[in-house]
Amino acid sequence: MKLSAELRAFEERLGYTFKCSNLLVEAITHSSISSKSRRHNQRLEFLGDRVLGLVVSDALLRQDKEAREGLLAPRYNALVRKECCAEVATEIDIGSVLKLGRSEILSGGRRKKALLGDAIEAVIAAVFLDGGFEAARSVVIRHWWSKISSVKTQARDPKTELQEWAQSCGYPPPEYMLISRVGPDHEPIFMIEARIQNGLAITSSAGNKRDAEKAAASALLEQIRERKK
């Protein structure tokens, strides 16, 4: 199959040229547009998740030869979680080449984190099947390296850190309250307030409640650090 100029440009952004272009097409085809003659990417996503996990695990062990499992696990989770995969997918603009059904297009499918995360994992699997493990490893390292390099400082969950701080001060766990939810169903914005017993409180917003809570906890921790200066 001859690839379009758009897909050739995507190969350049990805850093890999496919020998079997059908694998790339399958990797970017969502189940909303699949048919008997057109395979979708769910099986590839399953494989790509495992390939990504192996490459990231190996990279973390090489990066920090003294780290215990208790330190490696949160770093690993931060790097393979769907949000991180979606960030990489966005950086290489995989959304622009996704093959989606009309309903997914109308509901903002090209911007959905879960869909983007699945797609980049499927692409990793396609590279693995087309060029082998080293080719897939090269693609992952190319696009995850900056995140791997900085994951030591990013892996800690701010909600956990805030709760530990509150406990060390003799306070009960922080409270998280939903202040508002706005926007369409396919692209909502949640505003969450994080509050601790000493009266400190701050609000933050994100596309889902979990991320909004984490953002609020992170902002509250920053406020606490500023007060200590």
TIFIDREN-122245 format. One record per residue (C-alpha): x, y, z; residue number from 1; chain. Coordinates in steps of 0.02 Angstrom, whole numbers, plus 32768, in hexadecimal, padded with zeros to 4 digits. Example, Ala and Ser with C-alpha at 12.3 -4.5 7.8 and 13.67 -1.06 7.14 Angstrom:
TIFIDREN-122245
+------+-------+------+-----+----+
: east : north :   up :   i : ch :
+------+-------+------+-----+----+
: 8267 :  7F1F : 8186 :   1 :  A :
: 82AC :  7FCB : 8165 :   2 :  A :
+------+-------+------+-----+----+
***
This chain:
TIFIDREN-122245
+------+-------+------+-----+----+
: east : north :   up :   i : ch :
+------+-------+------+-----+----+
: 8000 :  8000 : 8000 :   1 :  A :
: 8041 :  80AC : 7FD2 :   2 :  A :
: 8035 :  8125 : 8063 :   3 :  A :
: 7FED :  81D4 : 8051 :   4 :  A :
: 805C :  826C : 8066 :   5 :  A :
: 8008 :  8288 : 810E :   6 :  A :
: 803C :  81DC : 814D :   7 :  A :
: 80EC :  81F2 : 8107 :   8 :  A :
: 80F9 :  8291 : 816B :   9 :  A :
: 80BD :  8232 : 8203 :  10 :  A :
: 8146 :  81B0 : 81E8 :  11 :  A :
: 81C5 :  823E : 81EC :  12 :  A :
: 817F :  827F : 8290 :  13 :  A :
: 817F :  81CF : 82D6 :  14 :  A :
: 8231 :  81AD : 829D :  15 :  A :
: 820D :  8108 : 8246 :  16 :  A :
: 81E6 :  80D6 : 8193 :  17 :  A :
: 8176 :  803D : 8180 :  18 :  A :
: 81A1 :  7FB1 : 810A :  19 :  A :
: 80EF :  7F6E : 811A :  20 :  A :
: 8082 :  8009 : 8112 :  21 :  A :
: 7FE6 :  7FA4 : 8139 :  22 :  A :
: 8023 :  7F94 : 81EC :  23 :  A :
: 8026 :  8051 : 8200 :  24 :  A :
: 7F79 :  8062 : 81B5 :  25 :  A :
: 7F36 :  7FDD : 822C :  26 :  A :
: 7F88 :  8035 : 82C0 :  27 :  A :
: 7F30 :  80D9 : 829D :  28 :  A :
: 7E85 :  808C : 8277 :  29 :  A :
: 7E09 :  809C : 8306 :  30 :  A :
: 7D83 :  8019 : 8324 :  31 :  A :
: 7CFC :  809A : 82FA :  32 :  A :
: 7D2A :  808C : 8241 :  33 :  A :
: 7D60 :  7FD6 : 8236 :  34 :  A :
: 7D0C :  7F52 : 81C9 :  35 :  A :
: 7D2C :  7EA1 : 818D :  36 :  A :
: 7DA5 :  7EE6 : 810D :  37 :  A :
: 7DF3 :  7F69 : 817F :  38 :  A :
: 7E48 :  7F34 : 8220 :  39 :  A :
: 7E49 :  7FA8 : 82B6 :  40 :  A :
: 7ED5 :  7FC6 : 8332 :  41 :  A :
: 7E9B :  7F73 : 83D4 :  42 :  A :
: 7F05 :  7ED6 : 83C0 :  43 :  A :
: 7F9D :  7F40 : 8397 :  44 :  A :
: 7F7A :  7FAE : 842E :  45 :  A :
: 7F7F :  7F13 : 849C :  46 :  A :
: 802B :  7EE4 : 8459 :  47 :  A :
: 806E :  7F95 : 8458 :  48 :  A :
: 8044 :  7FAC : 8510 :  49 :  A :
: 80B8 :  7F19 : 8539 :  50 :  A :
: 8143 :  7F53 : 84C6 :  51 :  A :
: 813D :  8001 : 8511 :  52 :  A :
: 8141 :  7FB9 : 85C0 :  53 :  A :
: 81DB :  7F50 : 859A :  54 :  A :
: 823B :  7FE0 : 854A :  55 :  A :
: 820F :  8058 : 85D8 :  56 :  A :
: 823C :  7FD7 : 865E :  57 :  A :
: 82E5 :  7FB9 : 860E :  58 :  A :
: 8306 :  8074 : 85FB :  59 :  A :
: 82DE :  8095 : 86B1 :  60 :  A :
: 8353 :  800C : 86EC :  61 :  A :
: 83DE :  8050 : 867F :  62 :  A :
: 83BF :  8103 : 86B7 :  63 :  A :
: 83C7 :  80DF : 8772 :  64 :  A :
: 8429 :  8043 : 879C :  65 :  A :
: 8410 :  8059 : 8858 :  66 :  A :
: 8354 :  8079 : 885E :  67 :  A :
: 82E9 :  7FFE : 88BD :  68 :  A :
: 8247 :  7FB7 : 8878 :  69 :  A :
: 81E5 :  802B : 88EA :  70 :  A :
: 8230 :  80C0 : 888E :  71 :  A :
: 822B :  8074 : 87E1 :  72 :  A :
: 8173 :  8044 : 87E5 :  73 :  A :
: 812A :  80F5 : 87F3 :  74 :  A :
: 81A3 :  8133 : 876D :  75 :  A :
: 816E :  80A6 : 86FB :  76 :  A :
: 80B5 :  80C8 : 871B :  77 :  A :
: 80CD :  8181 : 86F4 :  78 :  A :
: 811E :  8158 : 864C :  79 :  A :
: 80A5 :  80D4 : 860B :  80 :  A :
: 8001 :  811D : 864A :  81 :  A :
: 7F83 :  814F : 85C6 :  82 :  A :
: 7F9B :  8209 : 85E6 :  83 :  A :
: 8056 :  81FE : 85C1 :  84 :  A :
: 8035 :  8198 : 8524 :  85 :  A :
: 7FB6 :  821C : 84EE :  86 :  A :
: 8038 :  82A5 : 8507 :  87 :  A :
: 80B1 :  824C : 8493 :  88 :  A :
: 8025 :  822D : 8416 :  89 :  A :
: 7FFB :  82E6 : 8419 :  90 :  A :
: 80B1 :  831A : 8403 :  91 :  A :
: 80BC :  82B7 : 8360 :  92 :  A :
: 800B :  82E9 : 832E :  93 :  A :
: 7FC9 :  8238 : 831B :  94 :  A :
: 7F19 :  827E : 8328 :  95 :  A :
: 7F24 :  82CD : 827D :  96 :  A :
: 7F3E :  8224 : 8227 :  97 :  A :
: 7EC6 :  81B8 : 828C :  98 :  A :
: 7E40 :  815F : 8228 :  99 :  A :
: 7D9F :  8178 : 828A : 100 :  A :
: 7CE7 :  8159 : 8271 : 101 :  A :
: 7C74 :  81EF : 825E : 102 :  A :
: 7C32 :  81E2 : 8310 : 103 :  A :
: 7CE3 :  81E7 : 8359 : 104 :  A :
: 7D13 :  827A : 82EC : 105 :  A :
: 7C7A :  82DD : 8323 : 106 :  A :
: 7C9A :  82B5 : 83DB : 107 :  A :
: 7D4D :  82F7 : 83D4 : 108 :  A :
: 7DA4 :  824F : 83C1 : 109 :  A :
: 7E44 :  829B : 837E : 110 :  A :
: 7E5F :  82EF : 8427 : 111 :  A :
: 7E28 :  8264 : 849E : 112 :  A :
: 7EB6 :  822E : 8510 : 113 :  A :
: 7E81 :  8177 : 8519 : 114 :  A :
: 7E70 :  8169 : 845D : 115 :  A :
: 7F17 :  81C1 : 843D : 116 :  A :
: 7F6F :  8156 : 84BF : 117 :  A :
: 7F2C :  80B6 : 8471 : 118 :  A :
: 7F62 :  80F0 : 83C5 : 119 :  A :
: 8018 :  8112 : 83F4 : 120 :  A :
: 8022 :  8067 : 8447 : 121 :  A :
: 7FDD :  8019 : 83A7 : 122 :  A :
: 8060 :  8076 : 8340 : 123 :  A :
: 80EA :  8035 : 83B3 : 124 :  A :
: 80A9 :  7F84 : 8395 : 125 :  A :
: 80A5 :  7FA2 : 82D9 : 126 :  A :
: 815C :  7FDA : 82DE : 127 :  A :
: 8187 :  7F40 : 8345 : 128 :  A :
: 8134 :  7ECA : 82C8 : 129 :  A :
: 817D :  7F26 : 8232 : 130 :  A :
: 822F :  7F41 : 826D : 131 :  A :
: 824C :  7EDD : 830C : 132 :  A :
: 826B :  7F0A : 83C0 : 133 :  A :
: 8300 :  7F7E : 83A4 : 134 :  A :
: 829B :  7FE7 : 832A : 135 :  A :
: 820D :  7FF4 : 83A7 : 136 :  A :
: 8287 :  801B : 8433 : 137 :  A :
: 82D4 :  80A7 : 83CB : 138 :  A :
: 8229 :  80F6 : 83AD : 139 :  A :
: 81F9 :  80ED : 8465 : 140 :  A :
: 829F :  8134 : 84A2 : 141 :  A :
: 8296 :  81BF : 8421 : 142 :  A :
: 81EC :  81FB : 845D : 143 :  A :
: 81F2 :  81CC : 8515 : 144 :  A :
: 82A6 :  81FA : 853F : 145 :  A :
: 8284 :  82A9 : 8583 : 146 :  A :
: 81FD :  8260 : 85F2 : 147 :  A :
: 826C :  81D0 : 862A : 148 :  A :
: 82F7 :  824B : 8653 : 149 :  A :
: 8287 :  82B6 : 86C1 : 150 :  A :
: 8216 :  8230 : 870C : 151 :  A :
: 8272 :  822F : 87B3 : 152 :  A :
: 8227 :  82D7 : 87DD : 153 :  A :
: 817E :  82B8 : 878D : 154 :  A :
: 814F :  820A : 87C6 : 155 :  A :
: 810E :  8234 : 8872 : 156 :  A :
: 8052 :  8247 : 887B : 157 :  A :
: 8030 :  82F7 : 88C0 : 158 :  A :
: 7F93 :  82B7 : 8919 : 159 :  A :
: 7FFB :  8237 : 8977 : 160 :  A :
: 8080 :  82B8 : 899F : 161 :  A :
: 7FFE :  8333 : 89E0 : 162 :  A :
: 7FAC :  82AE : 8A4B : 163 :  A :
: 8054 :  827C : 8A95 : 164 :  A :
: 8078 :  8333 : 8ABD : 165 :  A :
: 7FCE :  8349 : 8B10 : 166 :  A :
: 7FE8 :  82AD : 8B79 : 167 :  A :
: 8094 :  82E8 : 8BB0 : 168 :  A :
: 8041 :  8387 : 8BF1 : 169 :  A :
: 7FB9 :  8326 : 8C4C : 170 :  A :
: 7F31 :  8359 : 8BD1 : 171 :  A :
: 7EAC :  82E7 : 8B86 : 172 :  A :
: 7EBC :  82BB : 8ACC : 173 :  A :
: 7EA0 :  834A : 8A51 : 174 :  A :
: 7DF0 :  8363 : 8A0C : 175 :  A :
: 7DC8 :  8372 : 8953 : 176 :  A :
: 7D26 :  83C4 : 891F : 177 :  A :
: 7CDB :  83D5 : 8872 : 178 :  A :
: 7CBA :  848E : 8855 : 179 :  A :
: 7C7A :  8485 : 87A3 : 180 :  A :
: 7C71 :  8420 : 8704 : 181 :  A :
: 7C60 :  847E : 8660 : 182 :  A :
: 7C72 :  845A : 85A7 : 183 :  A :
: 7C2A :  83D6 : 8532 : 184 :  A :
: 7C25 :  831E : 8562 : 185 :  A :
: 7CB5 :  82F2 : 84F0 : 186 :  A :
: 7D25 :  837C : 8535 : 187 :  A :
: 7CF2 :  83A8 : 85E8 : 188 :  A :
: 7D54 :  8416 : 8660 : 189 :  A :
: 7D4F :  83EC : 8719 : 190 :  A :
: 7D7C :  846C : 879E : 191 :  A :
: 7DB2 :  841F : 8843 : 192 :  A :
: 7DDD :  8471 : 88E8 : 193 :  A :
: 7E62 :  8421 : 8957 : 194 :  A :
: 7E59 :  8452 : 8A0E : 195 :  A :
: 7EB9 :  8426 : 8AAC : 196 :  A :
: 7E88 :  8440 : 8B61 : 197 :  A :
: 7EF9 :  84D6 : 8B7E : 198 :  A :
: 7E8B :  853A : 8B07 : 199 :  A :
: 7EF7 :  8535 : 8A6C : 200 :  A :
: 7E92 :  8513 : 89CF : 201 :  A :
: 7EAB :  8524 : 8915 : 202 :  A :
: 7E4A :  84F9 : 8877 : 203 :  A :
: 7E87 :  84AF : 87D3 : 204 :  A :
: 7E34 :  846D : 8738 : 205 :  A :
: 7E53 :  83E0 : 86BA : 206 :  A :
: 7DF8 :  8372 : 863E : 207 :  A :
: 7DD0 :  82EE : 86C1 : 208 :  A :
: 7DB7 :  82EC : 877D : 209 :  A :
: 7E54 :  8288 : 87A2 : 210 :  A :
: 7EC6 :  8300 : 8746 : 211 :  A :
: 7E6E :  8396 : 8793 : 212 :  A :
: 7E88 :  834F : 8842 : 213 :  A :
: 7F3F :  832E : 881D : 214 :  A :
: 7F56 :  83DE : 87D8 : 215 :  A :
: 7F03 :  842A : 8872 : 216 :  A :
: 7F6F :  83C0 : 88E6 : 217 :  A :
: 800C :  83F3 : 8887 : 218 :  A :
: 7FDD :  84AC : 8890 : 219 :  A :
: 7FB9 :  849D : 894A : 220 :  A :
: 8063 :  844B : 8968 : 221 :  A :
: 80B6 :  84DA : 890A : 222 :  A :
: 8059 :  8556 : 8978 : 223 :  A :
: 8096 :  84F9 : 8A14 : 224 :  A :
: 814A :  84FD : 89D5 : 225 :  A :
: 813F :  85B8 : 89B2 : 226 :  A :
: 8104 :  85D8 : 8A64 : 227 :  A :
: 819A :  857B : 8AA8 : 228 :  A :
: 8215 :  85ED : 8A4E : 229 :  A :
+------+-------+------+-----+----+
***
